[in-house]
Amino acid sequence: MAAPRLFRLKAEVAPAPSGPIAQSRPVAKVRVDTGVFHLDQLYEYTVPEKLSDAAIVGVRVQLPFAGRETEGIITSRVAHPDRAGGLKPITKVLSPHAVATGSTLKLFERAAQFYCCNPWDLIRSAIPPRVASVDKSFPIVVAPPASNGAAATPIFHSFAPYKPAHLQMVELVRAANKNGSVLIIAPDENDVEQLVAALSAAFEKVLTLTSSLNREIRYQNYLQAQRPSSSIVVGTRSAVFAPVGNLKTLIIYKESSIDHYEIRSPGWNTSTIAQMRSENEGISLIYTGFSPSLNVAYQVDQKKIKYISRRVHVDVQAYYPSEGALLPGRIFSEIKKALNHGAVLFLAPRKGYGNALLCSHCRNVAYCDCGGRLSVASKLEAPTCVHCGVSHSPWKCRFCGRDKQYLAGRGIDRAAEEISRAFPGYPVVISAGDVIKSSVEAKPSLVLSTPGAQPIIPGGYQAVVILDAMRFFSHTDINGQERARELIFETASLIQEKGRVLLVLDEVHPIVASVARWNVAPLLKRELGEREELALPPKVASAVLVMEALTAPQIASGLNKALAEGRIPSSTRIYGPTILPKSQAKIVIHVSHEQWPELGKVLHELQRKRSISKKDLLTLRIDPYSL
């Protein structure tokens, strides 16, 4: 017979007494990291007297919630609670340093309302993790209250040609720094590095706030930025929330970049957050770039943003593309002239060597047995499947049996091979993929790059050649034209004052005249007109809901029923569901800007109800970069 098991009594561990509560404003309202979407309200806790001096607005605290200890941020201290009943005390103050100001906390609330999310989804991106060693060594800074005055009309500052954008930023920042601190938000790490290098040569101290910094330096810089001195802070997306002391100017660098859109849910973008912050705190807001995004262009058209540009004439020549040739015949003499005096930059649309393989005889596309197309990585390598990686050597056309290859979709490596043969004797520099060069020597050379990897050169290039320019305008997503404009203007700006821009493009294309006059307005006006006719963003607000494909018909049906019954705004238009890869589906919603707040409340309530019923949340994107 088995021996009976002994019962072990479980004793409840009582929390240590917190002592008397604070005599002054003993109740703290706390934004708690609940980890649950629908538990997004402020919670009240008592402040022990021993923690009263440290428990200021904006500090991190540890507190009990739902049977466990979690983190929160104090948003205010009050004399009396809003509800009757006993309140739990704050367990401890995690850091003596405030990581958010009252203005920052209001920004989190406003942004969370707009993006239909829990404020902690934003706080998690905006505030770096604490580092105990920095907390101990860093002196406490009491940030002065924000001025909260009326903000001036935002500005879009268009960069001029003949000088790299990051160097033009120095004068812009110098003028803004006379009024107080300047916060610059750049699209990516490379832009931050260029800006910091240029600004450090002109200013004594430039702080950096990016996720690539190690934890200690990032947290220390975050705290340092709160000092009331007139500082200059450069960072990527999340830095748009940073509580910078004496902040007077917020600059969005290259505002049309896709990298200004947060990848993780809720997918906020820096321009929208910056506009909210400017309105809340009364700070100047400056957008910069070569060509504004359509969102900014729409606001310029509505007189909500002031457009500032310098009209100059740029020497531009367009050459009609030759069938199958990389360079049209008439362009050779211009490139040779430029090489006699300096470097020439070639912008190639694609990386790699040959991105598609065709039969030279029958022009049929070459495919693998698995259905993937074949590509060629270099001149000496056999065609390889882009899906399964199987090498096809020797290769023969399955339609006509011939083995002569024709490479379509030239990559930059193939372009470099052809250009170096056409102009022998000059060094070839390639900036693409994993090998990106920030600058090159000012000497006659052939410089090739892919978009975003264009190196700068002291004094500028003698000529800039945009290869297969129409390819940049052929992207099918809604912002393809916007990206092409910014890219071509930015690349063209790298010429010297007597240099020339050579476009492999039909001369009747409107981008040719726009670059020559350095005036993008006609292109913007035309595309805005097309968007208005089709009732597409930015004429309307938009939301994209992504969910499991099985639940999509039910959600779409519910939304359409709500529209028919008048429970969502009358201007709402619902498209989909559209099936996506990995058993996903999406629904696209358009609504007038005036009625967006009403629809936003409905979508937020939909997420809350799904959270309460323990269903998977929808992935929600408000005014996304692409539909």
ABEGO torsion letter per residue (X at the ends): XBBBBBBBBBBBBBBBBAEBBBABGABBBBBBBAGBAABABBBBBBBBAAAAAABBBGBBBBBBBGGBBBBBBBABBBABBABBEBBBBBABBABABBABBAAAAAAAAAAAAAAGBBAAAAAAAABBBBBAAAAAABBBBBBBBBAGBBBBBBBBBBBBBGBBAAAAAAAAAAAAAAAEBBBBBBABAAAAAAAAAAAAAABABBBBBBAABBAAAAAAAAAAAABABBBBBBBBAAAAABBBBGBABBBBBGAABAAABBABOAGBBAAAAAAAAAAAAGBBBBBBEABBBAAAAAAAAAGABBBBBBBBBBBBBBBBBBBGBABBAAAAAAAAAAAAAEBBBBBBABBEABABBBBAAAGBBBBBAAGBBBBBABAABBBBBAAAGBBBOBBBBAAAGBABBBBBGBBAAAAAAAAAAABBGBBBBBBBEABBBABBBBBBBBBBBBBGABBBBBGEBABBBBBGAAAAAABABAAAAAAAAAAAAAAAAABBAABBBBBBBBAABAAAAAAAAGBAAAAAAAAAAAAAAAGBOAABBBBBBBBBAAAAAAAAAAAAAAAAAGABBAABBBBOBBBBBGGBBBBBBBBBAAAAAAAAAAAAAAAAAAAAAGBBBBBBBBGBABX
